[in-house]
Amino acid sequence: MNFQNTREFAKKLDANDELAHYKNEFYFPQHNGKDVIYFTGNSLGLQPKITKSYVDEIMNDWANMAVEGHFYSDKPWWDYHERFCEPLSKIVGALPSEVGVMNTLTINLHLLLVSFYQPTTTRFKIICEEKAFPSDQYMLQTQVAFHAKNIGFNPSEAIVEVKRREGELNIHHEDVLAKIKEVGDELALVLIGGVNYYTGQVFDMQAITKAGHDQGAIVGWDLAHAAGNIEMHLHDWQVDFAAWCSYKYMNSGPGNASGFFVHEKHHTNKNLARFAGWYGHNKERRFLMEPSFDPVQGANGWQVSNLPVLSLAPYLASVEMFNAVGMDKLIAKRNLITSYLEFVLQEIDKEVEQANFEIITPSNSTERGCQLSVYLHGQGKELFNYLMQNGVVTDWREPNVIRLAPVPFYTSFEDMYEFGQILKKGIIVNSK
Ligand SMILES: *Cc1c(COP(=O)(O)O)cnc(C)c1O
């Protein structure tokens, strides 16, 4: 499509957008009486208007029924988590029995590594990406330290990062595959962020998963920036396990519950270690208070505790919204609006002499989701501040990168045009 950087053209794209009305289904922070232009749905998604009713339902049931709510409310609390299996499985490309919701992301990765990182003296290495999200780095470092002494391997050799090439910001796909081959039969685990939080780069999860398996390793994914953003087929790709938070693209609210995936092939494997609790126990027999653990055959066999229903409620609201629209339509709009934003940035780079942008996110739509990370060469944090003061919510990462996520659910093409105009003014004002 031949884009134009005009309000009229942007409005035309909005008029043709069958998801445009969803913008009204979310609450926006206000700036001078108007909705802000919200680009940080990759950090905290906006609140759907319907969410409150899901929370109120639990609050009312609790007030009116108290303990009886576990079994007799309209949405009983004791198996509330099972309502997610079907809709969430469609979002990540899994069987319903392969997905669950519990805890928070880093906790779930730790719990999953109890099962899926079982190092030996000869096979103990973990491949991850250079500069992984800090929580993932700490998680891997402490998992390694936890095992190293008992098993007897050198912890400083255990974590192998796939590096960026000199002067580059994205990681080459072939470098990941080469590193997997190089580590070979010492490789216990590959654990990478499916979409890089800083650059927005999407990894080829299918090929990397296969390459890890070819070396006899387990392959898991941190899908924090992938869930609700990109197309995935975790089951068909034979991914061993994965986990994601729900407060980014999945709009479930601050710090909220995490989703996780365990491939069917592991469901009945009795040799996998796990840290169990009563909610992972055989559903029919859960309340018989039996002494020996008999796990549910499925991802929910990894459940531990009684459910935090008040935090699952907003996530359920969101998952049902995603299913009402379908990932296909969200991804189609995502591709178009991200390309339009890219175009607007390129036009402003041409129009304004002082502008010098470098979009570090890959330009190919198979290698990116809903995020453009932009290097603002020659511009300091004042530009970010200018944007915030003028109703554009973005985020700033050192040294001078802004990340822009034009979330298809609630951003419009006119927002992209409007943002471009504000950015242009900001650069001119800042360069004086
Ligand atoms: C956001 C994010 C996290 C956050 O983890 P929490 O346990 O939810 O705080 C972890 N890893 C990655 C890659 C992330 O993007």
The ligand as an SDF file (V2000), in Angstrom:
LIG
                    3D

 15 15  0  0  0  0  0  0  0  0999 V2000
    8.1650   -8.2310   31.5310 C   0  0  0  0  0  0  0  0  0  0  0  0
    9.1340   -9.3650   31.5400 C   0  0  0  0  0  0  0  0  0  0  0  0
    9.3480  -10.1250   32.6990 C   0  0  0  0  0  0  0  0  0  0  0  0
    8.6470   -9.7580   33.9910 C   0  0  0  0  0  0  0  0  0  0  0  0
    8.5930  -10.8070   34.8760 O   0  0  0  0  0  0  0  0  0  0  0  0
    7.6230  -10.7500   36.1670 P   0  0  0  0  0  0  0  0  0  0  0  0
    7.9670  -11.9860   36.8840 O   0  0  0  0  0  0  0  0  0  0  0  0
    6.2110  -10.6950   35.6440 O   0  0  0  0  0  0  0  0  0  0  0  0
    7.9360   -9.5110   36.9120 O   0  0  0  0  0  0  0  0  0  0  0  0
   10.2100  -11.1980   32.6220 C   0  0  0  0  0  0  0  0  0  0  0  0
   10.8490  -11.5170   31.4790 N   0  0  0  0  0  0  0  0  0  0  0  0
   10.6710  -10.7940   30.3330 C   0  0  0  0  0  0  0  0  0  0  0  0
   11.3790  -11.1730   29.0750 C   0  0  0  0  0  0  0  0  0  0  0  0
    9.8230   -9.6950   30.3450 C   0  0  0  0  0  0  0  0  0  0  0  0
    9.6560   -8.9560   29.2480 O   0  0  0  0  0  0  0  0  0  0  0  0
  1  2  1  0
  2  3  1  0
  2 14  2  0
  3  4  1  0
  3 10  2  0
  4  5  1  0
  5  6  1  0
  6  7  2  0
  6  8  1  0
  6  9  1  0
 10 11  1  0
 11 12  2  0
 12 13  1  0
 12 14  1  0
 14 15  1  0
M  END
$$$$
